Amino acid sequence: MAATMETTAGMSNMLQFMKLIGQLKRVPRTGWVYRNVQKPESVSDHMYRMAMMSLTITDPTVDKDRCIKLALVHDMAECIVGDIAPSDNISKAEKHRQEEEAMRHLSALLPEGLKQEMYGLWEEYETQSSQEARLVKEFDLLEMILQAHEYEELEGTPGRLQEFFDSTNGRFHHPDVLQLLSALNEERGSHMTKTDETNKSDGSNAAGASSSQTRTTPHTS
């Protein structure tokens, strides 16, 4: 009977844990919200692609499974504290304190072994105390600028989110990450060049049209 009650309590806690982390699907990434991106991604969207980056890494010296776990845990506290951005004027120490408190609450809902593992993974990422944690931090930054590039494509506004790219200068070191970064920069550069050429062409056509046609007042539909 006691064992049954213990199991029931454990499953109730696990259910609460799953509901809490489910909130990550509804927490938008603050950086995109502040830049007026339409339908910004959620924190869980961000962590999912980071986990895929971890899964597809080719470096045999890296513990791929650990990278996946770190990617899935590193922003977990945001289901309680939200996505705190640098522009929120909250110190790093206070941000860490809030997230640490949230992680203690979340991990306390898990069985003892999982509790220690979950909190340990978060702490490992926070302190950047392993090769895997440092690599996943690079994935965190790479995923961010890849998303920025995709938003620029969707909006048709190349270069609008350049500040996100600038914030990552000098922060990539792993060879695999640098190769993917190079491919991203090449694609982004080609899109920006095409847009510049299109704008110049449109400007030239508009100039020609204005010299041969009567100017009219634009209208809205």
C-alpha positions in Angstrom: 0.0 0.0 0.0 2.8 2.4 1.0 4.6 1.6 -2.2 1.5 2.3 -4.3 1.0 5.7 -2.6 4.7 6.5 -3.2 4.3 5.6 -6.9 1.2 7.7 -7.2 2.9 10.7 -5.7 5.9 10.2 -7.9 3.7 10.1 -11.0 1.8 13.2 -9.9 5.2 15.0 -9.5 6.3 13.8 -12.9 3.0 15.1 -14.4 3.6 18.5 -12.8 7.1 18.5 -14.2 5.9 17.7 -17.7 3.3 20.5 -17.5 5.9 23.0 -16.4 8.3 22.2 -19.1 5.4 22.3 -21.6 5.3 26.0 -20.8 8.4 26.3 -22.9 6.3 25.8 -26.0 4.5 29.1 -25.1 7.5 31.2 -24.0 8.6 33.3 -27.0 12.3 34.2 -27.4 12.5 37.7 -26.1 15.1 38.9 -28.5 12.7 38.4 -31.4 9.8 39.9 -29.6 11.8 43.1 -28.9 12.7 43.3 -32.6 9.0 43.0 -33.6 9.4 39.7 -35.4 6.1 38.3 -36.3 5.2 34.9 -34.8 8.6 34.5 -33.0 9.9 31.1 -32.1 9.5 29.6 -28.6 12.2 28.6 -26.3 11.5 24.9 -27.0 11.8 25.6 -30.7 15.3 27.0 -30.1 16.3 24.0 -27.9 15.0 21.4 -30.3 17.3 22.6 -33.2 20.2 22.9 -30.7 19.5 19.2 -29.9 19.6 18.4 -33.6 22.9 20.2 -34.0 24.2 18.1 -31.2 22.9 14.9 -32.8 24.6 15.7 -36.1 28.0 16.7 -34.8 30.7 14.7 -36.5 33.5 15.2 -33.9 34.3 11.7 -32.5 35.9 13.2 -29.4 32.6 14.7 -28.3 30.0 12.9 -26.1 27.1 13.4 -28.5 24.5 12.1 -26.1 25.7 14.5 -23.4 25.5 17.4 -25.8 21.8 16.5 -26.6 21.0 16.4 -22.9 22.7 19.8 -22.3 20.8 21.3 -25.2 17.5 20.1 -23.8 18.2 21.3 -20.3 20.1 24.5 -20.7 17.1 26.9 -20.9 14.7 24.7 -18.9 14.4 27.2 -16.1 12.7 29.7 -18.5 9.5 27.8 -18.2 9.2 29.5 -14.7 11.3 32.7 -15.0 10.8 33.5 -18.7 13.4 34.4 -21.3 15.4 37.1 -19.6 17.3 39.2 -22.2 20.3 41.5 -21.6 18.1 44.5 -22.4 15.8 43.6 -19.4 18.4 45.3 -17.1 18.6 42.3 -14.8 22.2 41.5 -13.7 23.8 38.2 -14.6 24.0 37.3 -10.9 20.3 37.9 -10.4 19.4 36.0 -13.6 21.5 33.1 -12.4 19.8 33.2 -9.0 16.3 33.1 -10.4 17.1 30.3 -12.8 18.9 28.3 -10.1 15.9 28.6 -7.9 13.6 27.4 -10.8 15.9 24.5 -11.6 15.9 23.4 -8.0 12.1 23.4 -8.0 11.9 21.6 -11.3 14.5 18.9 -10.4 12.8 18.3 -7.0 9.8 16.9 -8.9 11.9 14.1 -10.3 13.1 10.8 -8.7 16.5 11.1 -6.9 18.8 9.9 -9.7 17.1 12.1 -12.4 17.0 15.0 -10.0 20.7 15.0 -9.6 21.3 14.4 -13.3 19.0 17.2 -14.4 20.3 19.8 -12.0 23.9 18.7 -12.7 23.5 19.2 -16.5 22.1 22.7 -16.0 25.0 23.6 -13.7 27.5 22.1 -16.1 26.2 24.4 -18.8 26.1 27.4 -16.6 29.7 27.0 -15.5 30.9 25.9 -18.9 32.9 23.2 -17.1 33.2 20.6 -19.9 34.1 20.4 -23.6 30.4 19.4 -24.3 29.0 22.4 -22.4 31.3 24.8 -24.4 30.3 23.2 -27.7 26.6 23.5 -26.8 27.1 27.2 -26.0 28.4 27.6 -29.6 25.3 25.8 -30.8 23.2 28.2 -28.7 24.8 31.2 -30.6 24.8 29.5 -34.0 21.1 28.6 -33.7 20.3 32.2 -32.8 22.0 33.6 -35.9 20.6 30.9 -38.2 17.1 31.9 -36.9 17.9 35.6 -37.5 18.9 34.8 -41.1 15.6 32.8 -41.6 13.6 35.8 -40.2 15.4 38.1 -42.6 14.5 35.8 -45.4 10.9 35.5 -44.4 10.5 39.2 -44.0 12.5 40.1 -47.1 14.7 42.4 -45.0 18.3 41.3 -45.4 20.6 42.7 -42.8 17.8 43.9 -40.4 19.0 41.6 -37.6 22.7 42.2 -38.1 23.1 43.0 -34.4 22.6 39.3 -33.5 25.4 38.4 -35.9 27.7 41.1 -34.5 27.1 39.8 -30.9 28.7 36.4 -31.8 31.9 37.8 -33.4 34.9 35.8 -32.1 32.8 33.3 -30.1 32.9 30.3 -32.4 35.9 27.9 -32.2 34.9 24.3 -33.0 35.8 23.3 -36.6 32.3 21.8 -37.3 30.6 24.9 -36.1 32.9 27.2 -38.1 32.1 25.2 -41.2 28.4 25.6 -40.7 28.9 29.3 -39.9 30.8 29.7 -43.1 28.0 28.2 -45.1 25.5 30.4 -43.4 27.5 33.6 -44.0 27.9 32.6 -47.7 24.2 32.0 -48.1 23.3 35.2 -46.3 25.8 37.2 -48.3 24.5 36.0 -51.6 20.9 36.9 -50.6 22.0 40.4 -49.6 23.8 40.8 -52.9 20.8 39.7 -54.9 18.6 42.1 -52.9 21.0 45.0 -53.6 21.0 44.2 -57.3 17.2 44.0 -57.4 16.9 47.3 -55.6 19.3 49.0 -58.0 17.4 47.6 -60.9 14.1 48.7 -59.5 15.5 52.1 -58.9 16.7 52.4 -62.4 13.4 51.3 -63.9 11.5 53.7 -61.7 13.8 56.5 -62.8 13.2 55.7 -66.4 9.5 55.4 -66.0 9.3 58.8 -64.2 11.0 60.5 -67.0 8.6 59.3 -69.6 5.3 59.1 -67.7 3.1 61.6 -65.9 3.6 61.3 -62.1 0.5 59.9 -60.3 -0.5 59.7 -56.7 -0.1 56.2 -55.2 -3.2 54.5 -53.8 -3.9 51.9 -51.2 -6.1 48.9 -51.7 
